[in-house]
């Protein structure tokens, strides 16, 4: 698997060579756009707005519009000039607790895989952060943009999570009203939460919509009739207390008693 980015984690005077590999993959079903009349592929061409001629990839340059209709062009060399030696490393700025980072700031996850010659320094950083329960806030330049990173130690290695900058995060457009709550309803809601509380096991969850969609595609390929999946019968209960009680009864009737919890283990990738 090719690395998305290569650099060195700068930890004080220690430099740890690493490669960032994407930690997730796109499993969505992708479709092509076709002409409705004859089923041929629809293609997009890049054309010059002035002369109307098609422009090849090799003849396209980046431009910044500094005034209406006026551009300054940028080359790869220009972007490289903007980088400093510090930008080419993954510079650790400070350490913090993971709980201090609001989930809204997390963007994309990478595996920070150690490169040749960095094994001991990598393990030193990983184990030290792991033992102290800390994550590292770092900066680097990936491609043509600066990235804020959170380096998270796990039992297997180090995850590098890109973070949004403060000015990139949009606050909630409308805050919740926070009406006064009935204590009995609140206690019932807590009981329902408690009855549904269990460890997160990601392997138990699957994209069921994708499974059904693939079944429909296979059926259409084989010329079979498509049968609509029946919808679940919705309840007419609108009273909050009644809805909570009904939900709790449903959970208690289908869920076996929970096993006593053991001691929590450290995070794993």
NORGIVEN-V357436 format. One record per residue. N is the residue number from 1. RES is the residue in one letter. NEAR is the number of other C-alpha atoms within 8 Angstrom. Layout:
n: [N;N]
res: [RES;RES]
near: [NEAR;NEAR]
This chain:
n: [1;2;3;4;5;6;7;8;9;10;11;12;13;14;15;16;17;18;19;20;21;22;23;24;25;26;27;28;29;30;31;32;33;34;35;36;37;38;39;40;41;42;43;44;45;46;47;48;49;50;51;52;53;54;55;56;57;58;59;60;61;62;63;64;65;66;67;68;69;70;71;72;73;74;75;76;77;78;79;80;81;82;83;84;85;86;87;88;89;90;91;92;93;94;95;96;97;98;99;100;101;102;103;104;105;106;107;108;109;110;111;112;113;114;115;116;117;118;119;120;121;122;123;124;125;126;127;128;129;130;131;132;133;134;135;136;137;138;139;140;141;142;143;144;145;146;147;148;149;150;151;152;153;154;155;156;157;158;159;160;161;162;163;164;165;166;167;168;169;170;171;172;173;174;175;176;177;178;179;180;181;182;183;184;185;186;187;188;189;190;191;192;193;194;195;196;197;198;199;200;201;202;203;204;205;206;207;208;209;210;211;212;213;214;215;216;217;218;219;220;221;222;223;224;225;226;227;228;229;230;231;232;233;234;235;236;237;238;239;240;241;242;243;244;245;246;247;248;249;250;251;252;253;254;255;256;257;258;259;260;261;262;263;264;265;266;267;268;269]
res: [X;X;X;X;X;X;X;X;X;X;X;X;X;X;X;X;X;X;X;X;X;X;X;X;X;X;X;X;X;X;X;X;X;X;X;X;X;X;X;X;X;X;X;X;X;X;X;X;X;X;X;X;X;X;X;X;X;X;X;X;X;X;X;X;X;X;X;X;X;X;X;X;X;X;X;X;X;X;X;X;X;X;X;X;X;X;X;X;X;X;X;X;X;X;X;X;X;X;X;X;X;X;X;X;X;X;X;X;X;X;X;X;X;X;X;X;X;X;X;X;X;X;X;X;X;X;X;X;X;X;X;X;X;X;X;X;X;X;X;X;X;X;X;X;X;X;X;X;X;X;X;X;X;X;X;X;X;X;X;X;X;X;X;X;X;X;X;X;X;X;X;X;X;X;X;X;X;X;X;X;X;X;X;X;X;X;X;X;X;X;X;X;X;X;X;X;X;X;X;X;X;X;X;X;X;X;X;X;X;X;X;X;X;X;X;X;X;X;X;X;X;X;X;X;X;X;X;X;X;X;X;X;X;X;X;X;X;X;X;X;X;X;X;X;X;X;X;X;X;X;X;X;X;X;X;X;X;X;X;X;X;X;X;X;X;X;X;X;X]
near: [3;4;9;8;8;9;10;11;12;12;9;6;5;7;11;13;13;13;14;13;13;10;7;6;5;4;4;5;5;4;4;6;6;8;9;5;4;5;7;6;8;8;4;4;5;7;8;9;5;4;5;7;6;8;9;7;5;4;6;7;7;7;8;8;9;7;6;5;5;7;9;8;8;10;8;6;6;8;10;7;7;6;10;7;6;9;12;11;12;13;12;13;8;7;9;9;9;7;5;6;7;7;5;5;11;10;8;7;11;12;13;12;10;11;10;6;6;12;9;7;10;10;8;8;8;12;9;8;11;11;7;6;7;13;13;13;13;13;13;14;12;8;4;6;6;9;11;12;13;13;12;11;13;13;9;6;11;12;14;13;13;12;12;11;8;6;5;6;9;5;4;5;4;4;5;4;4;4;4;4;6;6;6;6;11;9;8;11;9;8;9;11;8;7;9;7;6;4;4;4;6;5;5;5;6;5;6;6;6;9;8;8;8;8;8;9;8;8;11;10;7;6;6;7;6;7;4;4;4;4;4;4;4;4;4;4;6;6;6;7;8;9;10;12;9;8;9;11;8;8;10;9;6;6;6;5;4;4;4;4;4;4;4;4;4;6;6;6;7]
